[in-house]
Amino acid sequence: MPATPADILLAEGNCFRCYSANTAMILKLALMTRTLLALNPAGIVTPDGLLAFGSCYRCYGLNETEIMEASLLDQIAQAA
């Protein structure tokens, strides 16, 4: 199976741009969102939802995009 085209991932991850996510991070967040939704269609994937889900990570100095990444990975780990 070929790689998902970057333009599709950037469109799907456009909501993360508001949080100063760079292109590489937007691609990663979009791929992790796809992974989580494949494992758990009810997963939390909105930026605000991810920030709330991972609010405890803020204590460790993570910025907003890092919190969203950790939140997605946490949910993926729980769903696997």
N, C-alpha and C positions, 0 to 999 in steps of 0.2 A: 504494500500500500504506500503511495507517495505521501510526502509531507503535506500537511494542511497549508494552503497558501497563506502567506503572511498578511495579505490584505484582508482576508476573511477574519483572521485572528485579531488584527488591529481594529476591525469594525466591531467584533464581539467584545473586545476589551476597551472600547472607547470610554466607557464610564470611569475607568481607572485613571484616565488622563487628567481628570480634575484634581487628582491627588499628587500631581507632579511626578507621576510614574514615567520613566523613560521608555523608549521603544522596546528595549529588551525586557524590561519588567512587565510591560503590557502584554507582550507575547507570552511570557511565562504565566502570568495570572490568567490569561485567557485559556491556555492549555490546562492549567490546574482546575479551572472552572469546569471545562469540558470533562475532565477526569472525574471530578467530584459528582457532577450531575449524572454521569454514566453509572457510578456506583450507588448514588443516593439522589434520586430526582428531587427530593425535598431538602437537599442541602442548602445551606446559607451561602449565597454567592454575591449579594449586593455589597457595594463598598461599605455602606453604613452598617449592614448586618455583620460583615466580616470584622469591622472595627469593634463592634459591640461584643462579638463572640470572643475576640482575642484581646479584650481590654487589659487582661492581666499581663500581656506581653509588653505593654507600655512601660512597666516598672523596670524592664531590662534594657531600656534605651532604644528600642526598636522604633523606627519611623513608621508613618502610616502605611506605606506600601509593604514594608517588611512585616507589619502586623497582619495585613491582608494575606500575604504569602503564607505566614505561619498558620493563620486560621484555616486557609484552604488545605494546607498539608495536614493539619490536625484532623480535620473532618475526613480527609481521604484515608488517613491511617485508621480512624475509627470505623470507617465503612468497609475497609478491606477485610 
